[in-house]
Amino acid sequence: MSKNKNKIALNKNEITKSEKDKAEQIQKKDSSIHPSSRYHLMVREAILLVGGLGTRLRPLTDHSPKPLLPLAGIPCTTHQLLKARAAGITRVVLATSYLAQTFESTYGDGTALGMELIYAVEEKPLGTGGAIANAGKYLESESSIFIFNGDVISGHSLENQLALHMEKRASVTLHLTEVADARAYGCVPIDSENRVEAFLEKMENPVSNLINAGCYLFNRDVIDSIPIDQVISVERDVFPELLKKEGNVFGFLSQDYWMDLGTPEAFTQTSADFVLGRAKSPAYVHPPAVNRIESALVNPKAIVEDGSYVAPNVSVQGGARVLSSVLLEGSVVETAVSISKSFIGRGVRIGRGAQIVGAAIGDGAIIEPNAVILPGTRIASA
């Protein structure tokens, strides 16, 4: 049995290394033949999938859609929209469902961002594929369309992804990233030409460490082929069906910054990465720093560092220590409190001497003095 396990592990490493080397060679070749600037502005429209319930992020999503939670003080959706605009995308259809009205009240018609924003509201959740089909009714372009998952932050080049898509004359081109352990994601093996070979579900011994990174280029006819008003998964239904029909699906491999914002821990880490300068965004224009404090009352004897973000109207008293954490508007941190790697909602009051590590505290919650909040704890909104 142990020999078989070792053989599986060896094969996995060989396949992963081969995929990575071949993909890098192809993308270097492509970039030399097709500079990304040639494709700048060729795609003007995108769909942004922001309709998820954010169940894994509760209680932070009790009163806010996941994509509107702040990263270094700026909603995730704003980071994504301005990245799209920087690549020449000027019209975005937001596929909304949960708390749909909050997106339009936040962004309006998009004028403030220099874009046109359209809202495709799902009366009931339709899955990723169904959301794309519903949003497709509002598209104007007949060319390729970018599609973004609303809970991913990525530093990869949209222009380079488009260059590969055009070079391969692909129907769909996915952004792929390599992770140390693909068991939690499922994997997407590719061949020597960057062609996707399969979409594999989560497994104990993945054959590849390449995973779907949540940014796609779809040709318009692929969008139009997805049935309307049906619950459909793009990952489990649309992509495998495309492979059966023609196999014209390609992967764009990038090792740039990437984070799946599926948990409070991921949100907290990404927020700190923006503050510290590890993650980049056209929306975040501040230089790297140990913290970002906005119009908050922070006692000089308090320690706020490791990329912590402190929102306006927050009070941090002397002797408190805040590391790699997010404190939203109106929160009060009393003396001798220790907070690390935690996301603190709006109007939270944390009593003297409390210790909080790796937790998510919902809006308006009250933490008693000397309380000890352990990693993974979720405390509901008041």
N, C-alpha and C positions, 0 to 999 in steps of 0.2 A: 504493500500500500504506500509506504513512504517513497519508494522509487517512482511510482506513478505521480505522486504529488510533486516531486522534484521535477519530473519531466514536464508536467503542466506548467509549472512556474518558469522553467527554462524556455519553453515554447512561447509563453506570454512575453517574456523579455525580448526574445528574438523578433517576434512580430512587431512589438512596440517600437524597437530600435529601427527596424526596417522601414516601418511606416513613417517614422519621424524623419529619417535620413532622406527617403525618397521624396517626401512632401517638401522638405526644405530645398532639395535640389530643383524640383519643379517650380517652386515659387520664386527661387532666384532666377531661373531661366525665364519665367513669365515676366518678372519685373524688369528684366533687361530688354525684353522685346516690347513689352507694353508698359511704359511708365504709368504709374497710377494717375498722374495728372491728366493723361489722355482721357480718362473716364470720369474725371471730376465733373459734376453737374449733369451727367447722363441720366441719372435717376433722380427725379424730383419729388416722388411721393413715397410715403411709408405708412405702415400700419403699426401701431404700438398697442400691445396686448396688456391691458391694465384692469381686467375684469375679475381677477382672482379674489377669493375670500380672505386670503392671508391667515388661514387657520393656525398654521405653525407659529405665527407671530403674535397671537393673542397673549396678553391683553392689549398690546400696542395697537392692534387693528380694530379694537372695539368701536372706536369713533372715527377712524381714518382708514381709507384704503391703503394697502401696503405700499404702492408706488408713491404715495404722497408723504410717507414718513421721511424725515430729513436725514440727509447725510452731510455732516459738517454744516448744518443749518439750512441746507437747500434740498427741496424734495427730490427724490430719486428721479421722478418724471422730468423735472427741469434739467437735470444732468443729461438725461437721454435725449431730450428734445434739442438741446443746444449742441450736443455732439452730432446729431443728424443735420442740424442747420449748418454746422461747420463743414460738413461734407457736401453741401449743396442741396440738401433736401429742404423744400420750402412748403410742402403740404403734407400734413400728417392726419390720418384717421385714427382716433383713439377708440379702441374697442373696449367699452366699459360695461359693467354690470353692477357689482357691489358698490353701494354708495356712489352711484354714477354721477349724481348731480354735483358732487364736490369737485370733480375735474373741471366742469364748465365754469363753476363759480370761481375756481382758482385761476384758470387760464383764458377764459372768454374765447374770443375768436383767434387768439394767438398773435394779435398785432404787437403786443408788448415784447414778444420774442422774435419778431420779424418773420413770422410764419403764418400760414393759414391752418387752423385746427378745426377738424370736423369730429363730431361725436356719434359713434355707432353704438347705441344702447341695446343690450340684450335684456329682454324681459325675464328670461331665465338663463342660467349659465349654460353655454353651448360647447364648452371645451375649447381647446386652442384652435382646432380645425374649424369648428363651427363659428368661432369668433372671427376668424380670418374671412370665412365666406360671408358673414354678415357685414363686416367692414368693407368687403370688396364691392358692395353695392354703391359705395360712396366714392370709389376711385374714379379718376378721370383719365389717367394714363393707360395706354395699351402696352407700354414697355415693362421692363422688370421693376419689381417693387421690393423695397426693403421691408422686412418684418422683424420687430424687436420684441422679445419677452420683456415685460415691464418690471421684472424683479432681478435684473442682471446689470452689473456695472463691468464694462470692458474697455480696455485701452487699445484694442486692435483697430487697424485701419480699414474703414469702410471702403475707401477708394481701392485698396489692394484686393479686398474681397470681390469687389465689382470687376476688377481687372481679370481675376481668375475666372469669374462667371462668364465674362465675354469671350475670353480665350477658349474656354472649353465648350462654349455654346450650350451651356447647361440649362436644364429646366429649373433646377433648384441648386443653390450653393449654400451650404451650411458653414457657419463659423465653428471650428473645432478647437478645443484646447486640451492639453495633456494634464492629467492629475496623477498624483502619487498612487491613489487607490480608487479605481473606478467602480468598486462594488456598490457604492451608494447611488450611482448614477445610471448604470447601463453604459454600453460603449458603442462606438461607431468606427469599425475598422475600414480602412481605405486601401486601394491598391497603388501600384507604382505611378499611376496617372492621376492620383487624387480622387479617383472615382469611389464613391461609397459602396461598400460591398454588402453591408447589412446594418440593421438597427437592432441591437441586442438588448434585451431586458437585463435588469440587475441579476448578477450571478456571483457565485462564490469565487470563481476563478476566471475573471474577464480575459478575453483573448487580446484585448487592447486597452491602453490607458487613455485613448482619445475619447472625448465625450462631446455631446451636443452642447454648444456654449450659448444657444438661445438667440442667435441673430441669423436671419435667413435672407437670401435673395430668391424671390419667386418670379417666374415668368407669369404674365397676366393670365394666360390660358390655364395654368395650374390652379390659380385662385378660382377662376370661373368654373372649374371642374368639381369643386367641393360642393356637395349638396347643401342647400339653404335650410335653415331652421331645424337642423339635426345636431345632436350631441356627437361631436367627432373630435378625436385626438389627432393632432398633426403628427405627433411622434409615433403613435401606435397604429394609426389608420392611413393617413395621407402618405407619409414617407415610404412605408413598406409597400404600399400599392404602386407607387411610382417605380420602385425598384423592380417589381414584377413586370410592369408594362414595358419599360424602356431602359432602366438603369442609368438614366442621364442625370444623376444626382452626384454632386461633387462636394468635397470638403476643403475648406480654407483653413489651414493650420496656423495658429498664432500662439506665441508664448508670452504675449503682453499681459498686463494686469487683468485679472478676471475674478469676479466674485458673484456667486449665487446668493441672493439676499433672502434665503428661505427661513432664516432664524434670527432672533434678536442678537445672538452672538455675532452673526455675519454682518448685520447692520452696524453694530457697535464697532467692529473691526474696520469696516470700510470707511465709516465716518472718521476714525482715527487716522486711517491711511491717507485720506484727503488732507487732513490738517498737517500731517507730518511730511506730506509731499510724495508719498509712495504711489498714490493714485492721482491721475490727472483728469481734469474736466474743464471744458470751456466755461462752465458755470461757476467754478471755484477759482477765483483769480488771486487769492492771497498767497504770499510766499510761505514756504514750509516753516512750521513753528511747533513749539511744544504744546501749545493749546490755542484755542480760538474762543475768546470771551467777548460777547456782544452785549454791551449796556447792562451788565450784571454787577451786582454788589458782591465782590469777592474780597474778603478780609486779607490784608497783606500777609497774615500769619497762616493762611490756608495754602495748601499745595495743590495745584491743578496742572497736570502735565501728562506726558505720554499720549499726546494727541486728543486730549479731552475737548469736547465742545460744550460750552455753557451759553444757553440762549438768553435773550433779554429778560429782565425782571426776575432773575434768579438770585437768591441770597446764599452765599457760602460763608459760614462763620469761621472764625479763627480756630486753628487746630484741626480743621477738617482736611482730609486727603482724598483727592479725586484723580484716579489714574485710568486712562484709556476708556473713558465713559462719556455718555451723552446726558446732559441735564436740560430738559425742555422748560418752556416758559413758566414762570411763577413758582418754581420749586424752591423749597427751603431746606438747606443742609445745615444742621446745627453743629455745634462744636464737637470735636473729637470723633466725628463720623469718618469712616473709611469706606470708600466706594471704588471698586475696581472692575473694569470690563463689563459695565452694566448700562442699561438703557433706562433712564428715569423719565417718566411721563410728565405731562403738564400738571402743575399745582400739587405735586407730591410734597409731603412734609416728612423729613427723616429726622428722628429724635436723636438727642445727644448720645454719642458713644456707639451708635449702631454700626454694624459691619455688613457690607453688601458686596458679594463677589459673583460675577457672572449671572446676574439676575435681570429680569424685565419687570418694571414696576409700572402698573397702569395709572392713567390720569387720576389725580385726586386722592390717591391712596395715602394712608398715614402709617408710617413705620415707627413703632414704639421705641423709646430710648433703650439702648443696649441690646437691641434685637440683633440676631445673627442670621443673615439671609445667605443660604448656601448656593453654589453654582447650579444653574438650571432651574431655579425657582421662578415661578410666574405669580405675580400678585395682581389680582383683578383691579380694574378701575373702580373708583368709589361710586 
